[in-house]
Amino acid sequence: MGRTGINKNKIQPTNSINNVSAYPISSRFRTNLTGKYHHIFKPERHFLKKDNMNFNKDQESNDDQARIHNKNNDIMVSLAAILKKRENQTSKSVDREFEISSSTIISTLSSYIGKDDDISNKIGSEYKHKMDEHAEDRLNNLRKLQLGFEKYQLVKTNLLEELDKNYSYILRVQRDFEKDLKHMREHQTEITNLYEEIEKNSQHLCKCMENAAKVFII
């Protein structure tokens, strides 16, 4: 205890109402220097009141959120009903417009078909005539191509036969040439041998004449 009679161990205030018992009863009143009692700050009442105010505010906030949520739900339900109604109206309107448009298109097409039968028949006959002409031209071209191919085959066959004949003739000429060349070489060999024989005989004759001349001189 100090001079003021206040306890040095100060009490720490808390925000919970459960800790009200932590404040001793004797701490609610204190004496001053004159010895008279006077009212001092009561933390338990202050925080209890504050907690009650916070609880009330939270409750009011929750109620407001619930009312807003319910209001939003009502608005969404109303919007869904309005959209469903408009969808049904739009669907019926589209169906009516489709039926009217379909009937109009069918009647228009029927009138066009009735009017265009002659034109269609005329166009079809002209198309058939052109197709027949085209088919005939194509057939004639195919015939010409076939005749040209047959001529080509004939010319090709004749050329191959001529080539075979020429090749056979060339082979025969080559064989004859080789044969004649062989005979010519044989004749050349015989002529060479005859030249050699004549040379030998000439040398022998010269020697004999020299010997005879020597004998005659002696």
C-alpha positions in Angstrom: 0.0 0.0 0.0 1.3 3.5 -0.9 0.4 6.9 0.4 -2.8 6.9 -1.6 -3.8 3.6 -0.3 -3.8 2.1 -3.8 -2.4 -1.4 -4.3 0.9 -1.4 -6.3 -0.1 -4.7 -8.0 -2.2 -3.2 -10.8 -5.1 -5.4 -12.1 -4.8 -6.1 -15.9 -8.2 -5.5 -17.6 -9.5 -8.1 -20.1 -12.2 -8.1 -22.8 -14.0 -11.2 -21.6 -16.9 -11.0 -19.1 -15.8 -14.3 -17.7 -12.9 -12.6 -16.0 -15.0 -10.3 -13.8 -14.2 -12.4 -10.8 -10.6 -11.5 -11.3 -11.3 -8.0 -9.9 -11.6 -8.0 -6.1 -14.7 -6.3 -4.6 -12.4 -4.2 -2.4 -10.9 -2.7 -5.5 -14.2 -1.1 -6.5 -13.9 1.6 -3.8 -10.8 3.4 -2.6 -10.1 6.2 -0.1 -8.3 9.4 -1.0 -6.1 11.4 1.2 -9.1 12.7 3.3 -10.1 9.2 4.1 -13.4 9.5 2.2 -14.6 6.8 -0.1 -15.1 7.8 -3.7 -16.3 5.8 -6.8 -13.5 4.6 -9.1 -13.4 3.0 -12.6 -15.1 -0.4 -12.8 -13.5 -2.3 -15.7 -15.8 -5.4 -15.4 -18.9 -3.3 -16.2 -17.2 -1.4 -18.9 -16.1 -4.5 -20.8 -19.4 -6.3 -20.1 -21.3 -3.4 -21.7 -18.8 -3.3 -24.6 -19.2 -7.0 -25.2 -23.0 -6.7 -25.1 -22.9 -3.8 -27.6 -20.6 -5.9 -29.9 -23.0 -8.9 -29.6 -26.0 -6.7 -30.4 -24.2 -5.2 -33.4 -23.2 -8.7 -34.7 -26.8 -9.8 -34.2 -28.1 -6.8 -36.1 -25.6 -7.4 -38.9 -26.6 -11.1 -39.2 -30.3 -10.0 -39.3 -29.5 -7.5 -42.0 -27.6 -10.1 -44.1 -30.5 -12.5 -43.7 -33.0 -9.9 -44.8 -30.7 -9.0 -47.8 -30.3 -12.7 -48.7 -34.1 -13.3 -48.5 -34.7 -10.2 -50.6 -32.1 -11.3 -53.2 -33.8 -14.8 -53.3 -37.1 -13.1 -53.9 -35.7 -11.0 -56.7 -34.0 -14.0 -58.3 -37.3 -16.0 -58.1 -39.2 -13.1 -59.7 -36.6 -12.7 -62.4 -36.7 -16.4 -63.2 -40.5 -16.3 -63.5 -40.3 -13.3 -65.7 -37.6 -14.9 -67.9 -39.6 -18.1 -68.1 -42.7 -16.2 -69.2 -40.8 -14.2 -71.8 -39.2 -17.4 -73.1 -42.6 -19.1 -73.5 -43.9 -16.0 -75.3 -40.8 -15.8 -77.5 -41.1 -19.5 -78.3 -44.7 -19.2 -79.3 -44.0 -16.1 -81.4 -41.1 -17.8 -83.1 -43.2 -20.9 -83.8 -46.0 -18.7 -85.3 -43.5 -16.8 -87.5 -41.8 -20.1 -88.6 -45.2 -21.6 -89.6 -46.1 -18.4 -91.5 -42.7 -18.3 -93.2 -42.8 -22.0 -94.0 -46.2 -21.8 -95.6 -45.1 -18.7 -97.5 -41.9 -20.4 -98.8 -43.8 -23.6 -99.7 -46.4 -21.7 -101.7 -43.8 -19.6 -103.4 -41.7 -22.7 -104.3 -44.9 -24.4 -105.6 -45.6 -21.5 -107.9 -42.0 -21.4 -109.0 -42.0 -25.2 -109.6 -45.2 -24.9 -111.6 -43.8 -22.1 -113.7 -40.4 -23.6 -114.2 -41.4 -27.0 -115.4 -41.1 -26.1 -119.0 -37.8 -24.3 -118.4 -36.4 -27.3 -116.5 -37.5 -29.7 -119.3 -35.9 -27.4 -121.9 -32.7 -27.1 -120.0 -32.7 -30.8 -119.4 -33.2 -31.6 -123.1 -30.4 -29.2 -124.1 -28.1 -30.6 -121.5 -28.9 -34.1 -122.7 -28.2 -33.1 -126.3 -24.9 -31.5 -125.4 -23.9 -34.6 -123.3 -24.8 -36.8 -126.3 -22.7 -34.6 -128.6 -19.9 -34.7 -126.1 -20.1 -38.5 -125.8 -20.1 -38.9 -129.6 -17.1 -36.6 -129.9 -15.3 -38.5 -127.2 -16.1 -41.8 -128.9 -14.7 -40.4 -132.2 -11.6 -39.2 -130.5 -11.1 -42.6 -128.9 -11.5 -44.3 -132.3 -8.9 -41.9 -133.8 -6.6 -42.6 -130.9 -7.1 -46.3 -131.4 -6.3 -46.1 -135.1 -3.3 -44.0 -134.4 -2.1 -46.5 -131.8 -2.6 -49.4 -134.2 -0.5 -47.5 -136.9 2.1 -46.8 -134.3 2.2 -50.5 -133.4 2.5 -51.5 -137.1 5.3 -49.0 -137.8 7.1 -50.1 -134.6 6.8 -53.7 -135.7 8.1 -53.0 -139.1 11.0 -51.0 -137.7 11.9 -53.8 -135.4 11.8 -56.2 -138.2 14.0 -54.0 -140.3 16.4 -53.6 -137.4 16.6 -57.3 -137.0 17.3 -57.7 -140.7 19.9 -55.0 -140.7 21.5 -56.6 -137.6 21.6 -60.0 -139.3 23.0 -58.5 -142.5 25.7 -56.6 -140.4 26.6 -59.8 -138.7 26.8 -61.7 -142.0 29.0 -58.9 -143.5 31.2 -58.9 -140.4 31.6 -62.7 -140.7 32.5 -62.4 -144.4 34.9 -59.6 -143.7 36.6 -61.6 -140.9 36.8 -64.6 -143.2 38.2 -62.6 -146.1 40.7 -60.9 -143.7 41.8 -64.3 -142.5 42.3 -65.5 -146.1 44.2 -62.3 -146.9 46.5 -62.8 -144.0 47.1 -66.4 -145.1 47.9 -65.2 -148.6 50.2 -62.6 -147.1 52.0 -65.3 -145.1 52.3 -67.5 -148.3 53.7 -64.5 -150.3 56.2 -63.8 -147.5 57.3 -67.4 -147.5 57.7 -67.3 -151.3 59.8 -64.1 -151.1 62.0 -65.8 -148.5 62.3 -68.9 -150.7 63.2 -66.8 -153.8 65.7 -64.9 -151.8 67.4 -68.1 -150.6 67.4 -69.5 -154.2 68.8 -66.3 -155.5 71.7 -66.3 -153.0 72.4 -70.0 -153.8 72.4 -69.3 -157.5 74.8 -66.4 -157.1 77.2 -68.6 -155.1 77.0 -71.3 -157.7 77.8 -68.8 -160.5 80.7 -67.4 -158.6 82.1 -70.9 -158.1 81.6 -71.7 -161.8 83.3 -68.5 -162.8 86.3 -69.3 -160.6 86.6 -72.7 -162.1 86.4 -71.4 -165.6 89.1 -68.8 -165.0 91.5 -71.3 -163.6 
